Amino acid sequence: MVSHESGWLAPFFLIVALFYASVGQAGASGYLAVMSLSGMTPASMKVTALALNLVVAGIGTFQFWRRGLFSLRTFYPFAVLGIPFSLLGGAIQLPSALYNPVVGLILILSAAQMLRSAWKKDTTQSGTMPPPPFIPALMTGGMIGFVSGMTGTGGGIFLAPIILAMKWVDLRHAAAVTAGYNLLNSGAALLGAYSLLKFMPSALPLWIVAVAFGGYIGAAIGARYLPETALRYILGLILVLSGIKLVLIGLR
């Protein structure tokens, strides 16, 4: 167990979980952004982000399912390859010199997608929609699963913009699909990274309570209302600043 991390990160994780869960995300990229500012090791960051992601994704999936927004036939094509490839990616631990810039770039890309979704209003109509095309959904789920498992980012932050851009689902159902995707992929990636479990911080139980509380509130809001544009701008700014920080660390 790692003991140098303290509980002071808990309120930040709570806020991240609340904001992300409101748009169907579990917050892995946000947790990584917070941890990058605290000096945690890559191994600790990866398993912590996946563990917190698993908790919030589970809460979010339940909330969206209870509201009748979770559709298995829309979700399962992304999970078929997403789960095994996430397990494979979770077993791969990048060296610090590579992990920092890779995750930094992912955070910057996540920020770009977050800001793009805030700037460009979603035009996909709500209502009954056909399931996404199986083969493209299969490949999309597999590729995102591998990258997210390897870096501890969960994957939903990439899946949502793609399925919205392809008009495979509407905004509310996209949130439900990504919540379920985050749940199963985070669990698979954490299982794949079992050798890193010894690096879990001693403050993790406190952080789990914090994200569970934030995730419950955020998911309850997100299951009823569309996400706020201003919220996405704020999250995008946080992600890009943290991503740049990690890239610069990796270039030293």
Backbone bond lengths (Angstrom), bond angles and torsions (degrees), N, CA, C in turn:
res aa  C-N    CA-C-N  psi(-1)  N-CA   C-N-CA  omega(-1)  CA-C   N-CA-C  phi
1 M - - - 1.473 - - 1.520 110.47 -
2 V 1.303 116.15 144.43 1.448 121.68 178.34 1.515 108.60 -95.25
3 S 1.330 116.64 131.90 1.462 118.56 -172.02 1.517 114.56 -111.75
4 H 1.334 117.82 -8.03 1.462 117.25 -173.04 1.528 112.98 -80.01
5 E 1.349 117.44 -17.35 1.459 119.01 176.47 1.523 109.23 -76.96
6 S 1.283 117.73 142.34 1.464 120.70 -178.51 1.512 110.46 -117.07
7 G 1.336 114.57 175.65 1.450 120.05 -176.70 1.505 114.78 -76.16
8 W 1.325 118.74 -0.84 1.466 119.33 -176.36 1.527 112.55 -65.18
9 L 1.335 116.66 -16.63 1.470 119.40 178.91 1.528 112.26 -77.52
10 A 1.333 117.55 -15.63 1.466 121.33 -174.47 1.522 114.18 -53.70
11 P 1.348 120.31 -49.02 1.470 118.42 -179.39 1.527 113.11 -64.10
12 F 1.329 116.77 -30.78 1.462 119.45 177.71 1.530 110.58 -69.76
13 F 1.329 116.35 -41.16 1.458 120.20 176.58 1.528 110.71 -63.87
14 L 1.311 117.15 -38.67 1.469 121.05 178.57 1.527 110.66 -59.59
15 I 1.325 116.18 -46.14 1.473 120.97 -179.64 1.518 110.82 -64.22
16 V 1.345 116.06 -43.64 1.463 120.34 178.73 1.531 109.90 -59.92
17 A 1.333 116.80 -47.29 1.464 120.87 -179.01 1.516 111.27 -61.13
18 L 1.323 117.61 -42.29 1.474 121.65 -179.05 1.524 110.53 -62.02
19 F 1.338 116.78 -49.38 1.458 120.70 -177.75 1.529 111.51 -65.40
20 Y 1.322 116.74 -46.87 1.463 119.88 -176.31 1.524 111.71 -68.20
21 A 1.336 116.56 -42.78 1.460 119.65 -178.22 1.517 112.01 -61.86
22 S 1.323 117.55 -27.25 1.462 120.54 -179.60 1.525 112.26 -66.84
23 V 1.340 117.19 -19.87 1.462 121.00 177.93 1.527 111.55 -114.90
24 G 1.368 116.35 20.90 1.454 120.26 175.22 1.510 114.75 83.09
25 Q 1.331 118.33 7.92 1.456 121.97 179.29 1.523 109.86 -99.56
26 A 1.328 116.22 156.38 1.464 120.16 -179.41 1.522 112.32 -97.84
27 G 1.332 117.40 -14.18 1.466 120.20 170.80 1.506 117.36 98.93
28 A 1.353 119.05 9.08 1.466 120.19 -175.46 1.524 112.58 -55.87
29 S 1.326 117.15 -45.48 1.462 118.85 -179.31 1.521 110.92 -65.34
30 G 1.327 117.08 -32.86 1.458 120.48 176.51 1.518 111.77 -69.51
31 Y 1.355 117.40 -41.38 1.464 120.21 177.10 1.527 110.42 -63.18
32 L 1.331 116.21 -40.62 1.463 119.73 177.58 1.529 110.87 -62.74
33 A 1.328 115.79 -37.91 1.462 120.05 178.61 1.521 110.43 -62.54
34 V 1.333 117.02 -44.74 1.470 121.14 179.20 1.526 110.53 -64.92
35 M 1.330 116.24 -45.27 1.464 119.65 -177.91 1.511 112.39 -67.56
36 S 1.332 117.13 -29.85 1.463 119.19 178.78 1.517 111.75 -64.24
37 L 1.323 116.07 -24.42 1.458 120.58 179.51 1.532 111.94 -86.53
38 S 1.339 117.00 -8.03 1.465 120.33 -177.12 1.521 113.46 -103.23
39 G 1.323 117.20 -5.34 1.461 119.96 177.20 1.517 114.89 82.37
40 M 1.339 118.94 19.71 1.456 121.15 179.06 1.518 111.01 -70.88
41 T 1.331 117.03 155.34 1.454 122.05 179.48 1.536 109.89 -74.85
42 P 1.337 117.83 154.93 1.459 120.59 179.41 1.526 113.70 -55.91
43 A 1.352 117.34 -40.15 1.466 120.22 179.89 1.524 111.18 -62.81
44 S 1.338 116.07 -43.68 1.469 120.31 178.64 1.519 111.02 -65.39
45 M 1.329 116.75 -41.41 1.456 121.21 -179.67 1.518 111.12 -61.43
46 K 1.324 116.34 -43.81 1.466 120.40 -175.17 1.523 111.31 -64.61
47 V 1.344 117.63 -53.43 1.467 119.61 -175.80 1.527 111.35 -69.87
48 T 1.331 117.19 -32.18 1.465 119.56 178.52 1.521 110.41 -67.82
49 A 1.327 117.10 -45.57 1.466 120.85 -179.91 1.524 110.75 -60.90
50 L 1.332 116.65 -41.32 1.466 120.03 -179.71 1.525 111.41 -67.53
51 A 1.343 117.12 -40.71 1.465 120.84 -179.93 1.528 111.09 -64.71
52 L 1.328 116.77 -45.48 1.464 120.58 179.07 1.524 110.54 -67.00
53 N 1.326 115.67 -37.70 1.460 120.80 178.19 1.525 110.93 -60.55
54 L 1.326 115.70 -41.42 1.454 121.52 -178.08 1.529 110.81 -61.31
55 V 1.324 116.30 -42.73 1.467 121.26 -179.05 1.525 111.18 -64.43
56 V 1.325 116.48 -51.24 1.463 121.00 -175.89 1.529 111.14 -68.81
57 A 1.333 116.81 -38.52 1.463 120.13 178.78 1.524 110.98 -63.73
58 G 1.331 117.03 -37.96 1.459 120.39 177.84 1.520 111.68 -62.97
59 I 1.325 116.35 -44.44 1.465 120.99 178.03 1.519 110.63 -63.34
60 G 1.330 116.47 -45.41 1.460 120.82 -178.95 1.518 112.41 -63.13
61 T 1.337 116.23 -43.95 1.465 120.02 179.42 1.528 110.89 -59.48
62 F 1.334 116.42 -44.07 1.464 120.69 179.11 1.528 111.45 -62.15
63 Q 1.330 116.16 -42.78 1.470 120.33 -178.56 1.523 110.99 -64.29
64 F 1.322 117.89 -45.26 1.464 120.97 -179.10 1.531 110.96 -69.58
65 W 1.344 116.80 -36.54 1.460 120.05 177.18 1.526 110.29 -64.85
66 R 1.315 116.80 -41.76 1.466 120.67 -179.98 1.519 111.60 -62.94
67 R 1.327 116.63 -30.36 1.460 120.76 178.61 1.526 112.51 -86.25
68 G 1.328 117.21 2.81 1.453 121.12 177.95 1.515 114.55 76.37
69 L 1.328 117.40 21.53 1.460 121.53 -177.23 1.517 113.25 -98.87
70 F 1.337 117.40 -12.63 1.465 120.91 -177.81 1.523 109.87 -90.75
71 S 1.335 115.78 119.56 1.462 121.99 -179.95 1.522 109.36 -113.60
72 L 1.330 116.50 118.14 1.456 120.84 -178.00 1.522 111.59 -63.86
73 R 1.315 117.44 -39.28 1.469 119.41 -177.67 1.522 112.05 -69.43
74 T 1.327 117.71 -24.10 1.461 120.94 174.16 1.521 110.87 -81.00
75 F 1.318 116.46 -32.48 1.459 121.50 -173.61 1.523 113.83 -82.61
76 Y 1.353 117.54 -42.56 1.463 119.61 -165.66 1.536 115.25 -62.32
77 P 1.369 121.00 -31.42 1.466 117.52 178.99 1.532 113.31 -60.58
78 F 1.321 117.32 -32.55 1.466 120.27 179.48 1.523 111.31 -74.66
79 A 1.334 117.06 -26.55 1.461 121.24 -175.55 1.523 113.20 -85.42
80 V 1.329 118.23 -23.87 1.462 121.49 -174.23 1.529 111.43 -55.06
81 L 1.337 117.81 -50.12 1.460 121.43 176.69 1.526 111.62 -97.75
82 G 1.316 116.54 -21.83 1.458 119.56 -178.15 1.514 112.33 -60.75
83 I 1.340 117.71 -41.43 1.460 121.78 -177.22 1.536 112.00 -67.55
84 P 1.349 119.64 -53.36 1.476 118.11 -179.67 1.523 113.15 -65.51
85 F 1.336 118.01 -35.65 1.460 119.08 179.83 1.529 111.20 -72.80
86 S 1.318 116.78 -28.74 1.456 119.86 174.83 1.523 110.22 -69.64
87 L 1.325 116.71 -38.56 1.460 121.68 175.54 1.526 110.47 -61.19
88 L 1.323 116.19 -42.95 1.467 121.06 178.46 1.528 110.86 -65.02
89 G 1.325 116.34 -45.29 1.457 119.69 179.93 1.513 112.40 -64.87
90 G 1.343 116.74 -34.94 1.451 120.34 179.60 1.514 112.76 -64.26
91 A 1.321 116.80 -27.21 1.467 121.02 -179.58 1.520 111.96 -78.82
92 I 1.310 117.82 -9.00 1.467 121.95 -179.34 1.521 109.20 -99.82
93 Q 1.339 116.82 121.36 1.459 121.40 177.81 1.526 108.67 -111.23
94 L 1.320 115.54 112.84 1.456 120.34 178.86 1.523 110.51 -71.25
95 P 1.341 118.87 145.64 1.469 120.62 174.86 1.524 110.41 -65.04
96 S 1.332 116.86 155.98 1.467 121.35 -175.84 1.521 112.46 -54.24
97 A 1.345 116.00 -40.11 1.455 119.94 -177.45 1.519 112.18 -63.54
98 L 1.329 116.74 -25.32 1.460 120.98 179.85 1.525 111.22 -100.08
99 Y 1.338 116.50 -36.10 1.462 120.83 -176.77 1.525 111.50 -60.61
100 N 1.336 117.03 -47.46 1.468 120.12 -176.61 1.526 113.15 -58.04
101 P 1.356 119.06 -52.60 1.474 117.41 179.56 1.525 113.74 -67.54
102 V 1.356 117.59 -34.19 1.463 119.97 -179.83 1.527 110.16 -64.75
103 V 1.339 116.52 -49.65 1.460 119.89 179.14 1.523 110.05 -65.72
104 G 1.339 117.01 -36.06 1.463 120.19 177.13 1.516 111.71 -59.39
105 L 1.330 116.73 -44.96 1.463 120.78 178.34 1.527 111.15 -64.89
106 I 1.348 116.56 -37.62 1.460 119.91 178.06 1.519 110.69 -64.03
107 L 1.340 116.19 -40.10 1.460 119.89 178.26 1.530 110.76 -64.32
108 I 1.322 116.72 -39.89 1.468 120.69 179.12 1.529 110.35 -65.81
109 L 1.344 116.59 -42.51 1.463 120.27 177.10 1.525 110.61 -64.13
110 S 1.339 115.88 -39.55 1.460 119.52 176.79 1.519 110.79 -61.18
111 A 1.336 115.63 -41.02 1.466 120.65 178.68 1.518 110.74 -62.88
112 A 1.349 116.10 -42.99 1.459 120.03 -179.70 1.523 110.98 -61.27
113 Q 1.336 115.99 -41.37 1.455 119.86 179.62 1.525 111.32 -69.55
114 M 1.333 115.87 -37.28 1.453 119.77 178.07 1.530 110.74 -64.05
115 L 1.344 116.50 -45.63 1.459 121.00 -179.66 1.525 110.95 -67.51
116 R 1.323 115.95 -36.92 1.463 119.49 179.09 1.530 110.45 -63.88
117 S 1.346 116.22 -40.93 1.454 119.38 -179.77 1.526 111.49 -68.28
118 A 1.344 116.43 -27.30 1.463 119.80 177.37 1.521 111.02 -75.99
119 W 1.340 115.56 -36.55 1.468 120.24 -176.55 1.515 112.14 -78.34
120 K 1.359 115.66 -38.34 1.454 120.50 -176.91 1.509 109.73 -103.25
121 K 1.307 117.67 114.02 1.455 121.19 -178.45 1.517 110.95 -68.49
122 D 1.319 114.52 140.90 1.462 120.93 178.33 1.520 110.41 -69.64
123 T 1.328 115.23 132.57 1.466 120.36 -177.98 1.523 112.34 -111.28
124 T 1.326 116.41 1.68 1.459 119.44 -179.67 1.520 110.28 -70.83
125 Q 1.293 118.43 129.22 1.455 122.37 -176.09 1.520 111.02 -80.05
126 S 1.326 115.76 141.47 1.455 120.59 176.21 1.523 109.05 -75.23
127 G 1.318 115.02 162.72 1.453 119.55 178.51 1.515 111.40 124.59
128 T 1.332 116.30 -169.84 1.450 121.07 -178.85 1.519 110.19 -71.46
129 M 1.344 115.69 126.22 1.450 120.64 -178.73 1.517 109.11 -130.28
130 P 1.341 118.02 149.42 1.464 119.94 176.98 1.521 110.25 -67.95
131 P 1.339 118.39 153.57 1.462 120.36 178.05 1.526 110.27 -63.71
132 P 1.340 117.95 155.72 1.465 120.52 -179.78 1.527 110.93 -65.49
133 P 1.340 118.39 153.54 1.467 120.72 178.16 1.527 110.37 -58.37
134 F 1.324 116.74 131.93 1.463 121.23 -167.62 1.536 113.63 -62.23
135 I 1.324 117.85 -51.99 1.470 120.76 -174.37 1.536 111.80 -64.42
136 P 1.345 119.51 -49.37 1.471 118.67 176.76 1.528 112.47 -59.28
137 A 1.343 117.36 -39.15 1.467 120.45 178.79 1.524 110.41 -66.62
138 L 1.316 116.60 -37.75 1.456 121.92 178.77 1.530 110.65 -61.41
139 M 1.333 116.96 -49.15 1.459 121.96 -178.70 1.532 111.47 -67.24
140 T 1.311 115.60 -39.62 1.466 119.83 178.71 1.526 110.70 -61.23
141 G 1.330 116.16 -47.10 1.458 120.62 179.84 1.516 112.51 -62.03
142 G 1.324 117.26 -39.72 1.458 121.21 -179.56 1.515 112.95 -66.82
143 M 1.312 117.53 -46.92 1.467 121.27 -178.62 1.524 111.52 -64.63
144 I 1.328 115.97 -45.56 1.458 119.53 179.54 1.526 110.23 -65.75
145 G 1.333 117.23 -37.66 1.455 121.29 179.88 1.516 112.18 -60.73
146 F 1.322 117.38 -43.68 1.461 120.46 -178.36 1.528 111.83 -65.06
147 V 1.327 116.03 -48.64 1.470 120.34 -179.21 1.521 111.49 -64.46
148 S 1.331 116.49 -42.37 1.459 119.67 -177.91 1.525 111.24 -68.96
149 G 1.339 117.28 -36.94 1.454 120.04 178.19 1.513 112.12 -67.18
150 M 1.316 117.07 -38.40 1.461 121.83 -178.44 1.525 112.04 -68.81
151 T 1.326 116.92 -33.19 1.462 120.81 -174.94 1.522 113.79 -104.99
152 G 1.342 117.42 -11.01 1.454 120.17 179.95 1.515 114.12 79.33
153 T 1.327 117.09 24.97 1.464 120.71 -175.92 1.531 114.25 -96.00
154 G 1.307 118.52 -4.56 1.467 119.02 174.97 1.510 115.16 87.56
155 G 1.316 118.98 -47.65 1.457 122.02 175.08 1.505 116.21 104.34
156 G 1.320 118.08 -27.63 1.455 120.14 -176.92 1.511 113.72 -63.83
157 I 1.327 116.38 -28.74 1.460 120.61 -179.40 1.525 111.43 -64.26
158 F 1.353 116.64 -22.97 1.465 121.04 177.06 1.523 111.91 -97.31
159 L 1.322 116.05 -33.56 1.465 119.57 -176.29 1.524 111.89 -67.14
160 A 1.330 116.71 -43.92 1.468 119.80 -176.55 1.527 113.15 -57.21
161 P 1.346 119.58 -51.03 1.471 118.66 -179.93 1.524 113.13 -61.57
162 I 1.345 116.59 -33.94 1.464 119.82 -178.31 1.522 110.85 -68.45
163 I 1.331 117.40 -48.99 1.465 118.78 -176.81 1.528 111.83 -70.65
164 L 1.326 116.52 -26.01 1.464 119.07 174.63 1.526 110.97 -74.26
165 A 1.350 115.87 -41.95 1.467 119.89 179.63 1.528 111.18 -63.81
166 M 1.346 116.35 -35.65 1.464 120.75 179.01 1.526 112.29 -81.73
167 K 1.346 116.33 -3.99 1.467 122.16 -179.29 1.520 112.57 57.18
168 W 1.342 114.57 37.98 1.458 119.44 176.84 1.522 111.52 -80.17
169 V 1.339 117.70 -27.86 1.463 122.58 179.43 1.523 108.72 -145.00
170 D 1.328 116.19 164.59 1.455 119.45 173.88 1.527 109.13 -86.51
171 L 1.331 116.50 177.14 1.458 121.56 -171.59 1.523 112.67 -61.55
172 R 1.323 117.38 -45.71 1.461 119.98 -178.26 1.535 111.78 -65.78
173 H 1.322 117.01 -42.23 1.453 119.74 179.84 1.527 111.64 -72.42
174 A 1.334 117.31 -27.88 1.463 120.18 174.88 1.523 110.41 -63.05
175 A 1.326 116.32 -39.92 1.464 120.57 177.85 1.523 110.60 -63.15
176 A 1.331 117.31 -40.65 1.466 121.18 179.94 1.527 111.00 -67.18
177 V 1.332 117.34 -43.12 1.462 121.34 -179.90 1.523 110.81 -63.18
178 T 1.327 117.07 -45.25 1.467 119.86 -177.87 1.523 111.59 -68.97
179 A 1.323 118.18 -31.26 1.461 120.43 176.58 1.528 110.05 -63.85
180 G 1.336 116.70 -47.11 1.457 120.48 177.50 1.515 112.53 -64.32
181 Y 1.328 116.70 -39.25 1.465 121.59 178.25 1.521 110.59 -62.64
182 N 1.319 116.37 -44.20 1.462 120.78 178.17 1.523 111.34 -61.81
183 L 1.321 116.84 -39.32 1.458 120.97 -178.15 1.527 111.43 -61.47
184 L 1.325 117.25 -55.30 1.457 120.51 -176.14 1.529 111.98 -70.49
185 N 1.324 117.63 -40.05 1.452 119.80 -178.24 1.517 112.43 -70.20
186 S 1.331 117.02 -36.76 1.465 119.70 178.16 1.525 110.32 -66.09
187 G 1.339 115.99 -40.28 1.461 119.90 177.37 1.523 111.40 -63.11
188 A 1.339 116.62 -43.51 1.467 120.59 179.91 1.524 111.06 -66.15
189 A 1.333 117.23 -42.82 1.456 120.98 -179.63 1.524 111.09 -65.79
190 L 1.326 116.70 -38.71 1.467 120.40 178.80 1.527 109.95 -66.21
191 L 1.319 117.23 -38.08 1.455 121.15 176.54 1.524 110.42 -64.33
192 G 1.344 115.75 -40.45 1.456 119.72 178.52 1.520 112.72 -66.83
193 A 1.316 116.05 -26.77 1.467 121.43 -178.02 1.526 111.66 -97.53
194 Y 1.343 117.28 26.41 1.472 120.78 -174.94 1.526 112.30 -57.58
195 S 1.336 117.84 -28.61 1.465 120.72 -179.02 1.529 111.92 -69.08
196 L 1.343 116.59 -15.75 1.460 120.34 -179.01 1.528 112.10 -97.53
197 L 1.336 117.04 0.27 1.462 119.33 -175.95 1.522 112.59 -61.74
198 K 1.333 117.59 -22.90 1.462 120.72 178.43 1.527 111.81 -67.76
199 F 1.322 117.00 -14.18 1.464 121.02 179.88 1.531 112.73 -92.27
200 M 1.330 116.70 3.44 1.459 118.36 179.80 1.529 110.55 -64.19
201 P 1.326 118.48 131.68 1.466 122.02 -178.47 1.521 112.30 -65.71
202 S 1.325 116.28 150.49 1.466 120.87 179.95 1.522 111.86 -67.44
203 A 1.347 117.22 -21.34 1.471 120.88 -179.71 1.527 112.57 -84.63
204 L 1.336 117.64 3.53 1.465 120.60 -175.18 1.531 113.46 -57.64
205 P 1.327 120.81 -43.21 1.473 119.33 178.96 1.527 113.18 -56.51
206 L 1.328 116.87 -39.69 1.464 120.41 177.75 1.515 110.55 -65.80
207 W 1.307 116.48 -40.83 1.462 120.64 179.77 1.525 110.53 -66.04
208 I 1.328 117.16 -36.29 1.464 120.45 178.61 1.525 110.55 -62.78
209 V 1.327 116.77 -43.65 1.464 120.61 177.48 1.536 110.08 -60.60
210 A 1.327 116.56 -42.07 1.462 121.25 -178.28 1.527 111.23 -63.32
211 V 1.347 117.20 -47.61 1.469 119.14 -177.46 1.524 111.38 -72.58
212 A 1.342 117.27 -29.44 1.466 119.86 177.01 1.523 109.92 -63.74
213 F 1.322 116.32 -42.68 1.460 120.69 179.02 1.524 110.57 -65.94
214 G 1.329 116.35 -48.96 1.461 119.86 179.51 1.508 112.31 -64.62
215 G 1.337 116.71 -40.21 1.457 120.38 -179.41 1.509 112.63 -66.15
216 Y 1.326 117.13 -36.84 1.463 120.42 179.40 1.531 110.89 -63.86
217 I 1.328 115.89 -45.90 1.470 120.32 -179.39 1.531 109.86 -65.92
218 G 1.323 116.39 -46.80 1.463 120.58 -177.72 1.513 112.51 -62.89
219 A 1.348 117.04 -44.11 1.461 120.31 -179.52 1.521 111.32 -66.46
220 A 1.330 116.82 -36.99 1.468 120.20 178.43 1.523 110.39 -62.93
221 I 1.336 116.73 -38.92 1.468 121.37 177.68 1.528 110.13 -69.60
222 G 1.336 115.65 -46.43 1.464 120.19 -176.62 1.511 113.89 -65.39
223 A 1.336 117.50 -28.38 1.465 120.27 179.52 1.522 112.01 -72.06
224 R 1.335 117.10 -13.80 1.469 121.00 -176.54 1.524 113.46 -114.77
225 Y 1.343 117.20 -29.28 1.460 119.73 -172.89 1.530 110.66 -129.17
226 L 1.308 115.15 154.88 1.454 120.81 175.31 1.527 109.50 -71.66
227 P 1.324 118.34 148.34 1.464 120.89 -179.08 1.528 112.00 -66.47
228 E 1.308 115.17 152.13 1.455 121.09 -178.40 1.530 110.94 -83.02
229 T 1.331 116.34 135.97 1.459 121.34 179.75 1.524 111.25 -62.44
230 A 1.320 117.17 -42.56 1.463 120.68 -178.82 1.522 110.98 -61.22
231 L 1.325 117.00 -35.80 1.447 121.55 -179.94 1.519 110.45 -62.62
232 R 1.306 117.11 -40.98 1.462 120.53 -179.69 1.521 111.39 -68.26
233 Y 1.320 117.11 -34.88 1.462 119.73 176.52 1.521 110.68 -63.58
234 I 1.319 116.72 -43.09 1.472 120.98 -178.98 1.523 110.45 -64.58
235 L 1.333 116.31 -46.96 1.454 120.04 179.49 1.530 111.06 -62.54
236 G 1.313 116.30 -40.33 1.458 120.20 178.97 1.512 111.80 -61.17
237 L 1.321 117.21 -40.59 1.465 121.58 179.44 1.522 110.96 -64.84
238 I 1.332 116.73 -44.08 1.462 120.76 178.81 1.520 110.85 -61.13
239 L 1.327 116.43 -43.92 1.454 120.99 -178.12 1.524 112.02 -64.83
240 V 1.310 116.96 -43.50 1.456 119.09 -176.70 1.523 111.28 -68.31
241 L 1.326 118.05 -37.86 1.467 120.58 178.47 1.524 111.08 -66.00
242 S 1.324 116.54 -43.13 1.459 120.42 179.00 1.530 111.23 -68.45
243 G 1.334 116.26 -37.97 1.458 120.00 177.88 1.512 111.99 -63.31
244 I 1.317 116.82 -43.07 1.462 120.54 178.22 1.522 110.20 -62.41
245 K 1.338 116.60 -39.85 1.457 121.26 179.13 1.533 111.00 -59.74
246 L 1.339 116.42 -45.88 1.459 120.43 -179.36 1.522 111.43 -66.62
247 V 1.324 117.47 -40.08 1.470 120.16 178.30 1.519 110.39 -61.56
248 L 1.330 117.32 -43.43 1.463 121.43 179.75 1.523 111.60 -64.74
249 I 1.348 116.73 -37.93 1.457 120.34 176.38 1.528 110.72 -62.12
250 G 1.331 115.13 -41.88 1.455 119.63 -178.98 1.513 113.47 -68.72
251 L 1.342 117.64 -22.71 1.469 121.06 -179.01 1.528 112.56 -87.39
252 R 1.334 116.82 -7.69 1.463 119.47 -179.76 1.514 112.23 -69.29
